[in-house]
Amino acid sequence: MHPQQQHGSTEQPVTWAAARRATLHCLTGCAIREVLGMVIGTSLGLHDAATVALAVALAVVLGHARGR
């Protein structure tokens, strides 16, 4: 895909504002899923390392699944 082409079929210039909005959207979703993983891990009584692994896995896997 050309760097200035978005998901649609029309070409539009990419702006810093659009990049900032997309980045904040992505980071917000990641943070929400990571907190969800921490809540689930803590409520299940998992060890700290297992809780962190669950939180990161949820953030990455669900983030990539939603982005496709």
PDB file of N, CA, C, O and CB in Angstrom:
ATOM      1  N   MET A   1       0.851  -1.168   0.000  1.00  0.00           N
ATOM      2  CA  MET A   1       0.000   0.000   0.000  1.00  0.00           C
ATOM      3  C   MET A   1       0.899   1.233   0.000  1.00  0.00           C
ATOM      4  O   MET A   1       1.897   1.285   0.718  1.00  0.00           O
ATOM      5  CB  MET A   1      -0.969  -0.003   1.223  1.00  0.00           C
ATOM      6  N   HIS A   2       0.545   2.193  -0.786  1.00  0.00           N
ATOM      7  CA  HIS A   2       1.298   3.436  -0.850  1.00  0.00           C
ATOM      8  C   HIS A   2       1.186   4.156   0.489  1.00  0.00           C
ATOM      9  O   HIS A   2       0.115   4.144   1.095  1.00  0.00           O
ATOM     10  CB  HIS A   2       0.789   4.336  -2.007  1.00  0.00           C
ATOM     11  N   PRO A   3       2.273   4.792   0.975  1.00  0.00           N
ATOM     12  CA  PRO A   3       2.243   5.428   2.292  1.00  0.00           C
ATOM     13  C   PRO A   3       1.160   6.477   2.456  1.00  0.00           C
ATOM     14  O   PRO A   3       0.721   6.745   3.574  1.00  0.00           O
ATOM     15  CB  PRO A   3       3.555   6.049   2.570  1.00  0.00           C
ATOM     16  N   GLN A   4       0.721   7.079   1.348  1.00  0.00           N
ATOM     17  CA  GLN A   4      -0.295   8.109   1.472  1.00  0.00           C
ATOM     18  C   GLN A   4      -1.693   7.596   1.175  1.00  0.00           C
ATOM     19  O   GLN A   4      -2.630   8.384   1.053  1.00  0.00           O
ATOM     20  CB  GLN A   4       0.024   9.247   0.559  1.00  0.00           C
ATOM     21  N   GLN A   5      -1.842   6.288   1.060  1.00  0.00           N
ATOM     22  CA  GLN A   5      -3.161   5.724   0.786  1.00  0.00           C
ATOM     23  C   GLN A   5      -3.679   5.065   2.051  1.00  0.00           C
ATOM     24  O   GLN A   5      -2.966   4.295   2.694  1.00  0.00           O
ATOM     25  CB  GLN A   5      -3.109   4.705  -0.391  1.00  0.00           C
ATOM     26  N   GLN A   6      -4.906   5.364   2.403  1.00  0.00           N
ATOM     27  CA  GLN A   6      -5.507   4.763   3.580  1.00  0.00           C
ATOM     28  C   GLN A   6      -6.247   3.500   3.180  1.00  0.00           C
ATOM     29  O   GLN A   6      -6.153   3.066   2.031  1.00  0.00           O
ATOM     30  CB  GLN A   6      -6.455   5.752   4.281  1.00  0.00           C
ATOM     31  N   HIS A   7      -6.984   2.902   4.111  1.00  0.00           N
ATOM     32  CA  HIS A   7      -7.667   1.647   3.856  1.00  0.00           C
ATOM     33  C   HIS A   7      -8.677   1.731   2.716  1.00  0.00           C
ATOM     34  O   HIS A   7      -8.890   0.741   2.016  1.00  0.00           O
ATOM     35  CB  HIS A   7      -8.355   1.192   5.100  1.00  0.00           C
ATOM     36  N   GLY A   8      -9.292   2.868   2.518  1.00  0.00           N
ATOM     37  CA  GLY A   8     -10.266   3.014   1.446  1.00  0.00           C
ATOM     38  C   GLY A   8      -9.576   3.089   0.099  1.00  0.00           C
ATOM     39  O   GLY A   8      -8.350   3.019   0.012  1.00  0.00           O
ATOM     40  N   SER A   9     -10.359   3.230  -0.938  1.00  0.00           N
ATOM     41  CA  SER A   9      -9.794   3.251  -2.280  1.00  0.00           C
ATOM     42  C   SER A   9      -9.384   4.657  -2.715  1.00  0.00           C
ATOM     43  O   SER A   9      -8.728   4.807  -3.746  1.00  0.00           O
ATOM     44  CB  SER A   9     -10.788   2.680  -3.264  1.00  0.00           C
ATOM     45  N   THR A  10      -9.752   5.683  -1.960  1.00  0.00           N
ATOM     46  CA  THR A  10      -9.385   7.038  -2.330  1.00  0.00           C
ATOM     47  C   THR A  10      -8.073   7.415  -1.662  1.00  0.00           C
ATOM     48  O   THR A  10      -7.825   7.057  -0.511  1.00  0.00           O
ATOM     49  CB  THR A  10     -10.495   8.029  -1.946  1.00  0.00           C
ATOM     50  N   GLU A  11      -7.238   8.138  -2.391  1.00  0.00           N
ATOM     51  CA  GLU A  11      -5.971   8.574  -1.822  1.00  0.00           C
ATOM     52  C   GLU A  11      -6.167   9.880  -1.078  1.00  0.00           C
ATOM     53  O   GLU A  11      -6.754  10.827  -1.601  1.00  0.00           O
ATOM     54  CB  GLU A  11      -4.902   8.729  -2.915  1.00  0.00           C
ATOM     55  N   GLN A  12      -5.667   9.920   0.152  1.00  0.00           N
ATOM     56  CA  GLN A  12      -5.742  11.119   0.972  1.00  0.00           C
ATOM     57  C   GLN A  12      -4.382  11.308   1.629  1.00  0.00           C
ATOM     58  O   GLN A  12      -3.737  10.333   2.014  1.00  0.00           O
ATOM     59  CB  GLN A  12      -6.889  11.021   2.040  1.00  0.00           C
ATOM     60  N   PRO A  13      -3.946  12.549   1.760  1.00  0.00           N
ATOM     61  CA  PRO A  13      -2.662  12.760   2.420  1.00  0.00           C
ATOM     62  C   PRO A  13      -2.743  12.392   3.897  1.00  0.00           C
ATOM     63  O   PRO A  13      -3.749  12.650   4.557  1.00  0.00           O
ATOM     64  CB  PRO A  13      -2.213  14.215   2.263  1.00  0.00           C
ATOM     65  N   VAL A  14      -1.691  11.796   4.399  1.00  0.00           N
ATOM     66  CA  VAL A  14      -1.622  11.434   5.806  1.00  0.00           C
ATOM     67  C   VAL A  14      -1.069  12.631   6.568  1.00  0.00           C
ATOM     68  O   VAL A  14      -0.034  13.185   6.200  1.00  0.00           O
ATOM     69  CB  VAL A  14      -0.739  10.157   6.028  1.00  0.00           C
ATOM     70  N   THR A  15      -1.759  13.025   7.625  1.00  0.00           N
ATOM     71  CA  THR A  15      -1.341  14.187   8.402  1.00  0.00           C
ATOM     72  C   THR A  15      -0.842  13.760   9.773  1.00  0.00           C
ATOM     73  O   THR A  15      -1.121  12.654  10.236  1.00  0.00           O
ATOM     74  CB  THR A  15      -2.494  15.185   8.544  1.00  0.00           C
ATOM     75  N   TRP A  16      -0.098  14.656  10.416  1.00  0.00           N
ATOM     76  CA  TRP A  16       0.359  14.378  11.779  1.00  0.00           C
ATOM     77  C   TRP A  16      -0.832  14.249  12.725  1.00  0.00           C
ATOM     78  O   TRP A  16      -0.791  13.447  13.658  1.00  0.00           O
ATOM     79  CB  TRP A  16       1.314  15.487  12.269  1.00  0.00           C
ATOM     80  N   ALA A  17      -1.870  15.010  12.503  1.00  0.00           N
ATOM     81  CA  ALA A  17      -3.053  14.927  13.361  1.00  0.00           C
ATOM     82  C   ALA A  17      -3.707  13.554  13.249  1.00  0.00           C
ATOM     83  O   ALA A  17      -4.115  12.972  14.254  1.00  0.00           O
ATOM     84  CB  ALA A  17      -4.064  16.025  12.994  1.00  0.00           C
ATOM     85  N   ALA A  18      -3.806  13.036  12.021  1.00  0.00           N
ATOM     86  CA  ALA A  18      -4.384  11.703  11.827  1.00  0.00           C
ATOM     87  C   ALA A  18      -3.506  10.642  12.469  1.00  0.00           C
ATOM     88  O   ALA A  18      -4.013   9.696  13.071  1.00  0.00           O
ATOM     89  CB  ALA A  18      -4.570  11.403  10.330  1.00  0.00           C
ATOM     90  N   ALA A  19      -2.201  10.790  12.345  1.00  0.00           N
ATOM     91  CA  ALA A  19      -1.275   9.832  12.962  1.00  0.00           C
ATOM     92  C   ALA A  19      -1.395   9.874  14.479  1.00  0.00           C
ATOM     93  O   ALA A  19      -1.365   8.833  15.135  1.00  0.00           O
ATOM     94  CB  ALA A  19       0.178  10.127  12.535  1.00  0.00           C
ATOM     95  N   ARG A  20      -1.530  11.071  15.038  1.00  0.00           N
ATOM     96  CA  ARG A  20      -1.673  11.215  16.490  1.00  0.00           C
ATOM     97  C   ARG A  20      -2.977  10.563  16.969  1.00  0.00           C
ATOM     98  O   ARG A  20      -2.986   9.861  17.979  1.00  0.00           O
ATOM     99  CB  ARG A  20      -1.641  12.712  16.893  1.00  0.00           C
ATOM    100  N   ARG A  21      -4.079  10.799  16.239  1.00  0.00           N
ATOM    101  CA  ARG A  21      -5.365  10.197  16.621  1.00  0.00           C
ATOM    102  C   ARG A  21      -5.293   8.675  16.558  1.00  0.00           C
ATOM    103  O   ARG A  21      -5.784   7.994  17.457  1.00  0.00           O
ATOM    104  CB  ARG A  21      -6.495  10.709  15.707  1.00  0.00           C
ATOM    105  N   ALA A  22      -4.682   8.139  15.501  1.00  0.00           N
ATOM    106  CA  ALA A  22      -4.581   6.692  15.358  1.00  0.00           C
ATOM    107  C   ALA A  22      -3.714   6.088  16.471  1.00  0.00           C
ATOM    108  O   ALA A  22      -4.029   5.027  17.008  1.00  0.00           O
ATOM    109  CB  ALA A  22      -4.003   6.334  13.980  1.00  0.00           C
ATOM    110  N   THR A  23      -2.630   6.773  16.803  1.00  0.00           N
ATOM    111  CA  THR A  23      -1.744   6.277  17.860  1.00  0.00           C
ATOM    112  C   THR A  23      -2.444   6.306  19.211  1.00  0.00           C
ATOM    113  O   THR A  23      -2.361   5.341  19.971  1.00  0.00           O
ATOM    114  CB  THR A  23      -0.454   7.108  17.916  1.00  0.00           C
ATOM    115  N   LEU A  24      -3.128   7.395  19.518  1.00  0.00           N
ATOM    116  CA  LEU A  24      -3.848   7.468  20.795  1.00  0.00           C
ATOM    117  C   LEU A  24      -4.955   6.431  20.867  1.00  0.00           C
ATOM    118  O   LEU A  24      -5.192   5.855  21.929  1.00  0.00           O
ATOM    119  CB  LEU A  24      -4.434   8.864  20.998  1.00  0.00           C
ATOM    120  N   HIS A  25      -5.639   6.184  19.751  1.00  0.00           N
ATOM    121  CA  HIS A  25      -6.684   5.165  19.700  1.00  0.00           C
ATOM    122  C   HIS A  25      -6.083   3.791  20.002  1.00  0.00           C
ATOM    123  O   HIS A  25      -6.638   3.018  20.782  1.00  0.00           O
ATOM    124  CB  HIS A  25      -7.383   5.163  18.315  1.00  0.00           C
ATOM    125  N   CYS A  26      -4.957   3.502  19.383  1.00  0.00           N
ATOM    126  CA  CYS A  26      -4.288   2.217  19.564  1.00  0.00           C
ATOM    127  C   CYS A  26      -3.801   2.046  21.006  1.00  0.00           C
ATOM    128  O   CYS A  26      -4.016   0.997  21.612  1.00  0.00           O
ATOM    129  CB  CYS A  26      -3.110   2.089  18.590  1.00  0.00           C
ATOM    130  N   LEU A  27      -3.152   3.062  21.551  1.00  0.00           N
ATOM    131  CA  LEU A  27      -2.630   2.975  22.914  1.00  0.00           C
ATOM    132  C   LEU A  27      -3.745   2.872  23.949  1.00  0.00           C
ATOM    133  O   LEU A  27      -3.600   2.176  24.953  1.00  0.00           O
ATOM    134  CB  LEU A  27      -1.760   4.180  23.216  1.00  0.00           C
ATOM    135  N   THR A  28      -4.847   3.559  23.708  1.00  0.00           N
ATOM    136  CA  THR A  28      -5.978   3.483  24.634  1.00  0.00           C
ATOM    137  C   THR A  28      -6.555   2.070  24.656  1.00  0.00           C
ATOM    138  O   THR A  28      -6.830   1.523  25.724  1.00  0.00           O
ATOM    139  CB  THR A  28      -7.071   4.501  24.243  1.00  0.00           C
ATOM    140  N   GLY A  29      -6.739   1.479  23.467  1.00  0.00           N
ATOM    141  CA  GLY A  29      -7.255   0.116  23.397  1.00  0.00           C
ATOM    142  C   GLY A  29      -6.313  -0.869  24.058  1.00  0.00           C
ATOM    143  O   GLY A  29      -6.755  -1.774  24.767  1.00  0.00           O
ATOM    144  N   CYS A  30      -5.017  -0.702  23.832  1.00  0.00           N
ATOM    145  CA  CYS A  30      -4.018  -1.582  24.436  1.00  0.00           C
ATOM    146  C   CYS A  30      -4.068  -1.470  25.963  1.00  0.00           C
ATOM    147  O   CYS A  30      -4.034  -2.481  26.665  1.00  0.00           O
ATOM    148  CB  CYS A  30      -2.601  -1.236  23.915  1.00  0.00           C
ATOM    149  N   ALA A  31      -4.149  -0.250  26.466  1.00  0.00           N
ATOM    150  CA  ALA A  31      -4.186  -0.040  27.909  1.00  0.00           C
ATOM    151  C   ALA A  31      -5.432  -0.671  28.531  1.00  0.00           C
ATOM    152  O   ALA A  31      -5.357  -1.273  29.602  1.00  0.00           O
ATOM    153  CB  ALA A  31      -4.141   1.455  28.227  1.00  0.00           C
ATOM    154  N   ILE A  32      -6.564  -0.534  27.864  1.00  0.00           N
ATOM    155  CA  ILE A  32      -7.803  -1.123  28.389  1.00  0.00           C
ATOM    156  C   ILE A  32      -7.683  -2.636  28.463  1.00  0.00           C
ATOM    157  O   ILE A  32      -8.069  -3.238  29.464  1.00  0.00           O
ATOM    158  CB  ILE A  32      -9.009  -0.731  27.514  1.00  0.00           C
ATOM    159  N   ARG A  33      -7.149  -3.263  27.408  1.00  0.00           N
ATOM    160  CA  ARG A  33      -7.004  -4.720  27.411  1.00  0.00           C
ATOM    161  C   ARG A  33      -5.961  -5.180  28.424  1.00  0.00           C
ATOM    162  O   ARG A  33      -6.093  -6.255  29.009  1.00  0.00           O
ATOM    163  CB  ARG A  33      -6.625  -5.215  26.018  1.00  0.00           C
ATOM    164  N   GLU A  34      -4.925  -4.369  28.633  1.00  0.00           N
ATOM    165  CA  GLU A  34      -3.914  -4.736  29.611  1.00  0.00           C
ATOM    166  C   GLU A  34      -4.482  -4.675  31.027  1.00  0.00           C
ATOM    167  O   GLU A  34      -4.217  -5.560  31.841  1.00  0.00           O
ATOM    168  CB  GLU A  34      -2.694  -3.820  29.488  1.00  0.00           C
ATOM    169  N   VAL A  35      -5.251  -3.649  31.321  1.00  0.00           N
ATOM    170  CA  VAL A  35      -5.894  -3.542  32.637  1.00  0.00           C
ATOM    171  C   VAL A  35      -6.868  -4.699  32.824  1.00  0.00           C
ATOM    172  O   VAL A  35      -6.945  -5.272  33.911  1.00  0.00           O
ATOM    173  CB  VAL A  35      -6.631  -2.178  32.790  1.00  0.00           C
ATOM    174  N   LEU A  36      -7.607  -5.046  31.785  1.00  0.00           N
ATOM    175  CA  LEU A  36      -8.522  -6.178  31.855  1.00  0.00           C
ATOM    176  C   LEU A  36      -7.762  -7.465  32.203  1.00  0.00           C
ATOM    177  O   LEU A  36      -8.221  -8.260  33.023  1.00  0.00           O
ATOM    178  CB  LEU A  36      -9.275  -6.343  30.519  1.00  0.00           C
ATOM    179  N   GLY A  37      -6.611  -7.658  31.582  1.00  0.00           N
ATOM    180  CA  GLY A  37      -5.783  -8.829  31.886  1.00  0.00           C
ATOM    181  C   GLY A  37      -5.313  -8.833  33.326  1.00  0.00           C
ATOM    182  O   GLY A  37      -5.282  -9.886  33.963  1.00  0.00           O
ATOM    183  N   MET A  38      -4.947  -7.672  33.851  1.00  0.00           N
ATOM    184  CA  MET A  38      -4.514  -7.581  35.247  1.00  0.00           C
ATOM    185  C   MET A  38      -5.676  -7.907  36.197  1.00  0.00           C
ATOM    186  O   MET A  38      -5.490  -8.586  37.207  1.00  0.00           O
ATOM    187  CB  MET A  38      -3.955  -6.168  35.548  1.00  0.00           C
ATOM    188  N   VAL A  39      -6.861  -7.421  35.865  1.00  0.00           N
ATOM    189  CA  VAL A  39      -8.043  -7.687  36.695  1.00  0.00           C
ATOM    190  C   VAL A  39      -8.367  -9.182  36.682  1.00  0.00           C
ATOM    191  O   VAL A  39      -8.626  -9.776  37.729  1.00  0.00           O
ATOM    192  CB  VAL A  39      -9.265  -6.864  36.195  1.00  0.00           C
ATOM    193  N   ILE A  40      -8.350  -9.781  35.500  1.00  0.00           N
ATOM    194  CA  ILE A  40      -8.648 -11.215  35.385  1.00  0.00           C
ATOM    195  C   ILE A  40      -7.606 -12.038  36.128  1.00  0.00           C
ATOM    196  O   ILE A  40      -7.952 -12.940  36.891  1.00  0.00           O
ATOM    197  CB  ILE A  40      -8.704 -11.642  33.905  1.00  0.00           C
ATOM    198  N   GLY A  41      -6.328 -11.732  35.907  1.00  0.00           N
ATOM    199  CA  GLY A  41      -5.262 -12.475  36.575  1.00  0.00           C
ATOM    200  C   GLY A  41      -5.322 -12.363  38.085  1.00  0.00           C
ATOM    201  O   GLY A  41      -5.120 -13.344  38.801  1.00  0.00           O
ATOM    202  N   THR A  42      -5.602 -11.164  38.561  1.00  0.00           N
ATOM    203  CA  THR A  42      -5.697 -10.953  40.012  1.00  0.00           C
ATOM    204  C   THR A  42      -6.909 -11.675  40.585  1.00  0.00           C
ATOM    205  O   THR A  42      -6.822 -12.288  41.649  1.00  0.00           O
ATOM    206  CB  THR A  42      -5.776  -9.450  40.337  1.00  0.00           C
ATOM    207  N   SER A  43      -8.040 -11.606  39.885  1.00  0.00           N
ATOM    208  CA  SER A  43      -9.250 -12.258  40.394  1.00  0.00           C
ATOM    209  C   SER A  43      -9.114 -13.784  40.391  1.00  0.00           C
ATOM    210  O   SER A  43      -9.742 -14.463  41.203  1.00  0.00           O
ATOM    211  CB  SER A  43     -10.464 -11.841  39.558  1.00  0.00           C
ATOM    212  N   LEU A  44      -8.295 -14.325  39.476  1.00  0.00           N
ATOM    213  CA  LEU A  44      -8.064 -15.768  39.453  1.00  0.00           C
ATOM    214  C   LEU A  44      -6.974 -16.201  40.427  1.00  0.00           C
ATOM    215  O   LEU A  44      -6.724 -17.395  40.591  1.00  0.00           O
ATOM    216  CB  LEU A  44      -7.697 -16.207  38.056  1.00  0.00           C
ATOM    217  N   GLY A  45      -6.328 -15.235  41.071  1.00  0.00           N
ATOM    218  CA  GLY A  45      -5.281 -15.543  42.039  1.00  0.00           C
ATOM    219  C   GLY A  45      -3.992 -16.027  41.390  1.00  0.00           C
ATOM    220  O   GLY A  45      -3.239 -16.792  41.993  1.00  0.00           O
ATOM    221  N   LEU A  46      -3.736 -15.584  40.157  1.00  0.00           N
ATOM    222  CA  LEU A  46      -2.516 -15.993  39.468  1.00  0.00           C
ATOM    223  C   LEU A  46      -1.297 -15.306  40.080  1.00  0.00           C
ATOM    224  O   LEU A  46      -1.407 -14.243  40.690  1.00  0.00           O
ATOM    225  CB  LEU A  46      -2.612 -15.671  37.967  1.00  0.00           C
ATOM    226  N   HIS A  47      -0.138 -15.933  39.905  1.00  0.00           N
ATOM    227  CA  HIS A  47       1.127 -15.349  40.326  1.00  0.00           C
ATOM    228  C   HIS A  47       1.356 -14.053  39.549  1.00  0.00           C
ATOM    229  O   HIS A  47       0.802 -13.875  38.464  1.00  0.00           O
ATOM    230  CB  HIS A  47       2.305 -16.346  40.109  1.00  0.00           C
ATOM    231  N   ASP A  48       2.160 -13.160  40.091  1.00  0.00           N
ATOM    232  CA  ASP A  48       2.388 -11.859  39.445  1.00  0.00           C
ATOM    233  C   ASP A  48       2.870 -12.003  38.004  1.00  0.00           C
ATOM    234  O   ASP A  48       2.369 -11.321  37.110  1.00  0.00           O
ATOM    235  CB  ASP A  48       3.405 -11.052  40.243  1.00  0.00           C
ATOM    236  N   ALA A  49       3.841 -12.887  37.776  1.00  0.00           N
ATOM    237  CA  ALA A  49       4.389 -13.056  36.425  1.00  0.00           C
ATOM    238  C   ALA A  49       3.328 -13.592  35.463  1.00  0.00           C
ATOM    239  O   ALA A  49       3.269 -13.176  34.305  1.00  0.00           O
ATOM    240  CB  ALA A  49       5.601 -14.004  36.454  1.00  0.00           C
ATOM    241  N   ALA A  50       2.501 -14.506  35.939  1.00  0.00           N
ATOM    242  CA  ALA A  50       1.435 -15.058  35.098  1.00  0.00           C
ATOM    243  C   ALA A  50       0.383 -13.990  34.793  1.00  0.00           C
ATOM    244  O   ALA A  50      -0.160 -13.954  33.688  1.00  0.00           O
ATOM    245  CB  ALA A  50       0.776 -16.274  35.786  1.00  0.00           C
ATOM    246  N   THR A  51       0.096 -13.130  35.755  1.00  0.00           N
ATOM    247  CA  THR A  51      -0.865 -12.049  35.548  1.00  0.00           C
ATOM    248  C   THR A  51      -0.346 -11.057  34.515  1.00  0.00           C
ATOM    249  O   THR A  51      -1.097 -10.614  33.646  1.00  0.00           O
ATOM    250  CB  THR A  51      -1.162 -11.331  36.870  1.00  0.00           C
ATOM    251  N   VAL A  52       0.929 -10.709  34.607  1.00  0.00           N
ATOM    252  CA  VAL A  52       1.525  -9.789  33.635  1.00  0.00           C
ATOM    253  C   VAL A  52       1.528 -10.428  32.247  1.00  0.00           C
ATOM    254  O   VAL A  52       1.212  -9.766  31.259  1.00  0.00           O
ATOM    255  CB  VAL A  52       2.967  -9.401  34.058  1.00  0.00           C
ATOM    256  N   ALA A  53       1.884 -11.709  32.167  1.00  0.00           N
ATOM    257  CA  ALA A  53       1.889 -12.409  30.879  1.00  0.00           C
ATOM    258  C   ALA A  53       0.484 -12.435  30.271  1.00  0.00           C
ATOM    259  O   ALA A  53       0.324 -12.228  29.068  1.00  0.00           O
ATOM    260  CB  ALA A  53       2.423 -13.850  31.050  1.00  0.00           C
ATOM    261  N   LEU A  54      -0.525 -12.687  31.094  1.00  0.00           N
ATOM    262  CA  LEU A  54      -1.907 -12.682  30.610  1.00  0.00           C
ATOM    263  C   LEU A  54      -2.297 -11.296  30.102  1.00  0.00           C
ATOM    264  O   LEU A  54      -2.912 -11.170  29.043  1.00  0.00           O
ATOM    265  CB  LEU A  54      -2.869 -13.129  31.724  1.00  0.00           C
ATOM    266  N   ALA A  55      -1.942 -10.260  30.856  1.00  0.00           N
ATOM    267  CA  ALA A  55      -2.289  -8.898  30.469  1.00  0.00           C
ATOM    268  C   ALA A  55      -1.641  -8.514  29.140  1.00  0.00           C
ATOM    269  O   ALA A  55      -2.296  -7.934  28.275  1.00  0.00           O
ATOM    270  CB  ALA A  55      -1.867  -7.917  31.560  1.00  0.00           C
ATOM    271  N   VAL A  56      -0.374  -8.833  28.978  1.00  0.00           N
ATOM    272  CA  VAL A  56       0.327  -8.502  27.737  1.00  0.00           C
ATOM    273  C   VAL A  56      -0.239  -9.312  26.575  1.00  0.00           C
ATOM    274  O   VAL A  56      -0.426  -8.788  25.477  1.00  0.00           O
ATOM    275  CB  VAL A  56       1.841  -8.760  27.882  1.00  0.00           C
ATOM    276  N   ALA A  57      -0.510 -10.592  26.823  1.00  0.00           N
ATOM    277  CA  ALA A  57      -1.071 -11.446  25.767  1.00  0.00           C
ATOM    278  C   ALA A  57      -2.431 -10.913  25.307  1.00  0.00           C
ATOM    279  O   ALA A  57      -2.702 -10.856  24.108  1.00  0.00           O
ATOM    280  CB  ALA A  57      -1.212 -12.906  26.267  1.00  0.00           C
ATOM    281  N   LEU A  58      -3.279 -10.525  26.255  1.00  0.00           N
ATOM    282  CA  LEU A  58      -4.579  -9.959  25.877  1.00  0.00           C
ATOM    283  C   LEU A  58      -4.413  -8.678  25.077  1.00  0.00           C
ATOM    284  O   LEU A  58      -5.094  -8.475  24.072  1.00  0.00           O
ATOM    285  CB  LEU A  58      -5.426  -9.688  27.119  1.00  0.00           C
ATOM    286  N   ALA A  59      -3.514  -7.819  25.520  1.00  0.00           N
ATOM    287  CA  ALA A  59      -3.304  -6.558  24.806  1.00  0.00           C
ATOM    288  C   ALA A  59      -2.840  -6.779  23.383  1.00  0.00           C
ATOM    289  O   ALA A  59      -3.333  -6.135  22.457  1.00  0.00           O
ATOM    290  CB  ALA A  59      -2.299  -5.702  25.537  1.00  0.00           C
ATOM    291  N   VAL A  60      -1.897  -7.683  23.202  1.00  0.00           N
ATOM    292  CA  VAL A  60      -1.333  -7.912  21.866  1.00  0.00           C
ATOM    293  C   VAL A  60      -2.298  -8.695  20.975  1.00  0.00           C
ATOM    294  O   VAL A  60      -2.603  -8.269  19.861  1.00  0.00           O
ATOM    295  CB  VAL A  60       0.000  -8.663  21.975  1.00  0.00           C
ATOM    296  N   VAL A  61      -2.772  -9.831  21.464  1.00  0.00           N
ATOM    297  CA  VAL A  61      -3.602 -10.706  20.642  1.00  0.00           C
ATOM    298  C   VAL A  61      -4.930 -10.042  20.275  1.00  0.00           C
ATOM    299  O   VAL A  61      -5.317 -10.037  19.107  1.00  0.00           O
ATOM    300  CB  VAL A  61      -3.859 -12.021  21.370  1.00  0.00           C
ATOM    301  N   LEU A  62      -5.619  -9.493  21.248  1.00  0.00           N
ATOM    302  CA  LEU A  62      -6.899  -8.853  20.954  1.00  0.00           C
ATOM    303  C   LEU A  62      -6.709  -7.587  20.126  1.00  0.00           C
ATOM    304  O   LEU A  62      -7.554  -7.259  19.293  1.00  0.00           O
ATOM    305  CB  LEU A  62      -7.637  -8.523  22.249  1.00  0.00           C
ATOM    306  N   GLY A  63      -5.618  -6.881  20.344  1.00  0.00           N
ATOM    307  CA  GLY A  63      -5.340  -5.692  19.546  1.00  0.00           C
ATOM    308  C   GLY A  63      -5.125  -6.029  18.082  1.00  0.00           C
ATOM    309  O   GLY A  63      -5.649  -5.349  17.200  1.00  0.00           O
ATOM    310  N   HIS A  64      -4.357  -7.076  17.823  1.00  0.00           N
ATOM    311  CA  HIS A  64      -4.130  -7.475  16.436  1.00  0.00           C
ATOM    312  C   HIS A  64      -5.396  -8.064  15.819  1.00  0.00           C
ATOM    313  O   HIS A  64      -5.654  -7.856  14.633  1.00  0.00           O
ATOM    314  CB  HIS A  64      -2.984  -8.488  16.354  1.00  0.00           C
ATOM    315  N   ALA A  65      -6.182  -8.791  16.597  1.00  0.00           N
ATOM    316  CA  ALA A  65      -7.413  -9.376  16.084  1.00  0.00           C
ATOM    317  C   ALA A  65      -8.414  -8.273  15.713  1.00  0.00           C
ATOM    318  O   ALA A  65      -9.127  -8.385  14.716  1.00  0.00           O
ATOM    319  CB  ALA A  65      -8.027 -10.337  17.125  1.00  0.00           C
ATOM    320  N   ARG A  66      -8.458  -7.231  16.505  1.00  0.00           N
ATOM    321  CA  ARG A  66      -9.400  -6.139  16.244  1.00  0.00           C
ATOM    322  C   ARG A  66      -8.936  -5.288  15.075  1.00  0.00           C
ATOM    323  O   ARG A  66      -9.760  -4.728  14.352  1.00  0.00           O
ATOM    324  CB  ARG A  66      -9.572  -5.267  17.490  1.00  0.00           C
ATOM    325  N   GLY A  67      -7.642  -5.185  14.883  1.00  0.00           N
ATOM    326  CA  GLY A  67      -7.107  -4.344  13.830  1.00  0.00           C
ATOM    327  C   GLY A  67      -7.228  -4.929  12.438  1.00  0.00           C
ATOM    328  O   GLY A  67      -6.961  -4.229  11.462  1.00  0.00           O
ATOM    329  N   ARG A  68      -7.611  -6.155  12.314  1.00  0.00           N
ATOM    330  CA  ARG A  68      -7.689  -6.792  10.983  1.00  0.00           C
ATOM    331  C   ARG A  68      -9.078  -6.764  10.430  1.00  0.00           C
ATOM    332  O   ARG A  68      -9.313  -7.255   9.326  1.00  0.00           O
ATOM    333  CB  ARG A  68      -7.209  -8.222  11.043  1.00  0.00           C
TER     334      ARG A  68
END
